[in-house]
């Protein structure tokens, strides 16, 4: 078979894969090429990370990094839709790679089989263009947000618990940072455990899908991101609410007189079950 014909067939096949988004206003081949070149890091491949990873891969983001130290358990399966019953006991990074590759074999996956900490966070984040925080703990969240600020990496924050979710996009130097909203983590024993609060899987699906959408818009350069505002989701009311969010002059990280000038690792303990 003629090599030129083979290449043409391959390109036509790729065009068909993304045909429904290529025809969008402001997207086109240029937007698709931007996605192909993009390097996006997803911290966490659980309830939020699952829809994030699926939609980034489906959209054609060419380089996706996954950070997760955990293995799949049966209690994950009500919300972590990237993992199946037969994956119980597998590393989440391996399970994620398997599903993403089946969905889109053109994607390059880099697995970081580790827990994010103060010693590795900078090395991990530095190789990516955009970071999506899909973690579920304050230790990782503050490390990621501070590191993104210092390295000037756009960060898409999302969180979900029980029947509520929250979303915000942070562009260092241009928008409020995470500490403008939460200057410091809560004290030990204030937060209830995840098992006490519970979570409906579809809520993480909504927030995770929107995190992926924020990243795609940011890379392609279309639309408006959720910057300078916070988007909250109430699943019971099926409603979204926007809250204006401004930079704080007193912010310990990005304020006029910053007190945090290097990475700090916090250890925040959740409230124990049965505590008043």
C-alpha positions in Angstrom: 0.0 0.0 0.0 1.3 3.5 -0.9 2.7 5.2 2.2 1.1 8.6 1.3 -2.3 6.8 1.2 -1.6 5.2 4.6 -0.8 8.6 6.1 -3.9 10.1 4.5 -6.1 7.4 5.9 -4.6 7.8 9.4 -5.2 11.6 9.3 -8.8 11.1 8.2 -9.3 8.6 11.0 -8.0 11.2 13.5 -10.2 13.9 12.0 -13.2 11.7 12.4 -12.4 11.1 16.1 -12.6 14.8 16.9 -15.0 15.8 14.1 -17.7 17.0 16.4 -15.5 19.5 18.3 -13.5 20.6 15.2 -16.6 22.3 13.8 -17.1 24.4 16.9 -16.7 28.1 16.6 -13.2 29.1 17.7 -12.0 25.5 17.9 -11.0 24.0 14.5 -7.7 22.3 13.7 -5.7 25.0 15.5 -7.5 24.3 18.7 -7.1 20.5 18.3 -3.3 21.0 17.7 -3.1 23.0 20.9 -4.8 20.1 22.8 -2.4 17.6 21.2 0.6 19.6 22.3 -0.7 20.3 25.8 0.7 18.7 28.9 -1.9 18.5 31.7 -1.3 17.0 35.2 -4.3 15.4 37.0 -3.6 15.0 40.7 -5.9 12.2 41.9 -7.7 9.6 39.8 -10.7 9.1 42.0 -14.2 10.6 42.0 -13.1 13.9 40.5 -10.1 12.6 38.6 -12.1 9.9 36.8 -14.3 12.2 34.7 -11.4 14.6 34.3 -9.2 12.0 32.8 -11.9 10.5 30.5 -12.9 13.8 29.0 -9.3 15.1 28.6 -8.4 11.9 26.7 -11.6 11.9 24.7 -10.9 15.6 23.7 -7.4 14.6 22.5 -5.1 16.2 25.1 -1.8 14.7 23.9 0.1 14.4 27.2 -1.6 13.5 30.5 0.1 13.0 33.8 -1.6 11.1 36.6 -0.6 11.3 40.2 -2.0 8.8 42.6 -0.5 6.5 45.2 -3.6 4.5 46.0 -5.2 1.2 45.0 -8.8 0.6 44.0 -11.1 -0.6 46.7 -14.8 -1.6 46.4 -15.9 1.5 48.3 -14.5 3.6 45.5 -16.7 2.2 42.8 -19.9 4.3 43.5 -18.1 7.4 42.2 -14.7 6.6 40.7 -16.1 5.6 37.3 -12.7 5.0 35.7 -12.3 1.9 37.8 -14.3 -1.4 37.6 -14.9 -4.3 39.9 -12.1 -6.3 38.4 -9.7 -3.5 39.1 -10.0 -3.9 42.9 -6.5 -4.1 44.3 -4.8 -2.5 41.3 -3.0 0.7 41.4 -5.3 3.5 40.3 -2.7 4.9 37.9 -2.5 1.5 36.2 -6.3 1.1 36.0 -6.6 4.7 34.7 -4.0 4.2 32.0 -5.7 1.0 30.8 -9.1 2.7 30.4 -7.7 5.9 28.8 -5.6 3.9 26.4 -8.6 2.0 25.3 -10.6 5.2 24.8 -7.8 7.0 22.9 -4.6 5.2 22.1 -3.0 8.4 20.8 -2.6 9.8 24.3 0.7 9.7 26.1 0.3 8.8 29.7 2.8 9.5 32.4 2.1 7.8 35.7 3.4 9.2 39.0 2.8 6.3 41.5 3.4 8.4 44.6 1.8 10.5 47.2 2.4 14.2 46.6 4.6 15.7 49.3 7.0 18.6 49.8 9.9 16.7 48.4 8.4 15.7 45.0 5.6 18.2 44.2 7.8 20.7 42.4 9.5 18.1 40.3 6.2 16.6 39.3 4.4 19.9 38.5 7.2 21.6 36.7 6.8 19.4 33.5 3.2 20.4 32.8 1.3 23.4 31.3 -1.9 23.1 33.4 -2.6 21.3 36.7 -6.0 19.9 37.8 -6.4 19.3 41.5 -8.7 16.3 42.0 -7.3 15.3 45.4 -9.4 14.9 48.5 -7.1 16.2 51.3 -5.7 19.5 52.5 -2.1 18.4 52.7 -2.0 17.8 48.9 -4.3 20.7 48.1 -2.1 23.4 49.8 1.1 21.9 48.4 -0.3 21.8 44.9 -1.8 25.3 45.0 1.4 26.9 46.5 3.6 25.1 44.1 1.5 26.2 41.1 1.7 29.8 42.4 5.5 29.7 42.7 5.9 28.0 39.3 3.2 30.2 37.6 1.2 27.2 36.5 -2.6 27.6 35.9 -4.5 25.5 38.5 -8.1 24.2 38.3 -9.5 23.4 41.7 -12.5 21.3 42.3 -14.0 19.7 45.4 -17.1 17.7 46.2 -18.6 16.3 49.4 -22.0 14.9 50.2 -24.3 16.7 47.7 -22.3 19.8 47.1 -19.4 20.8 44.9 -17.2 23.8 44.2 -15.0 24.9 41.3 -12.5 27.7 40.6 -9.6 28.3 38.2 -6.5 30.1 39.4 -4.1 31.9 37.1 -1.0 32.9 39.2 -0.4 36.6 39.1 -3.7 37.4 37.5 -6.4 36.0 39.8 -6.9 35.3 43.5 -4.9 32.3 44.7 -6.3 29.4 46.8 -5.1 31.1 50.0 -7.1 34.2 49.2 -10.1 32.0 50.0 -8.6 29.7 52.6 -5.5 31.4 54.0 -4.6 28.4 56.2 -6.0 24.8 56.5 -8.5 24.0 59.3 -7.4 22.9 62.7 -7.2 19.2 63.5 -10.5 17.6 64.4 -12.7 20.3 62.7 -13.4 18.4 59.5 -15.5 15.2 59.6 -14.2 12.1 57.8 -15.3 11.4 54.2 -17.0 8.2 55.4 -19.1 10.3 57.8 -20.1 12.9 55.3 -20.7 10.6 52.3 -20.7 11.4 48.6 -23.0 10.8 45.7 -21.0 9.8 42.7 -22.9 12.0 40.2 -21.8 15.1 42.2 -18.1 14.3 41.6 -19.1 13.6 38.0 -20.5 17.1 37.6 -17.5 18.9 39.2 -14.9 16.6 37.5 -16.5 17.2 34.1 -16.4 20.9 34.6 -12.7 20.8 35.7 -11.9 19.1 32.4 -13.9 21.7 30.5 -12.0 24.5 32.2 -8.7 22.9 31.2 -9.8 22.5 27.6 -11.0 26.1 27.3 -7.8 27.3 28.9 -5.6 25.4 26.5 -7.6 26.2 23.4 -8.2 29.8 24.3 -12.0 29.9 24.0 -14.7 31.2 26.3 -14.4 32.4 29.9 -12.9 30.5 32.7 -14.1 30.5 36.3 -11.6 33.0 37.4 -12.2 35.8 40.0 -15.3 33.9 41.0 -16.3 30.6 42.7 -18.9 28.3 41.2 -20.8 26.2 43.7 -23.1 23.3 42.9 -26.1 22.2 45.0 -27.2 18.8 43.8 -30.4 18.6 45.8 -31.6 21.9 44.3 -30.0 21.2 40.9 -28.6 24.7 41.0 -25.3 26.6 40.5 -24.4 29.8 42.3 -21.5 32.2 41.5 -19.7 34.0 44.2 -17.3 36.9 43.4 -13.8 36.2 44.6 -11.1 38.9 44.8 -7.5 38.9 45.7 -6.9 39.7 49.3 -4.2 42.2 50.2 -3.6 40.3 53.4 -3.2 37.0 51.6 -0.2 35.1 53.1 0.9 33.9 49.6 0.0 36.5 47.0 -0.8 39.6 49.2 1.2 42.8 49.5 3.4 41.4 52.3 3.5 37.6 51.7 4.5 35.5 54.7 4.7 32.2 52.8 7.7 32.3 50.4 8.4 28.6 50.2 6.5 25.4 50.2 4.9 24.3 53.5 3.5 20.8 54.2 0.6 20.6 56.6 -0.8 17.5 58.2 -4.5 18.0 58.8 -6.4 15.3 60.8 -10.1 14.9 60.2 -12.6 14.7 63.0 -12.9 11.3 64.5 -16.2 9.5 64.2 -18.3 10.0 67.2 -16.5 13.2 68.4 -18.8 16.1 69.4 
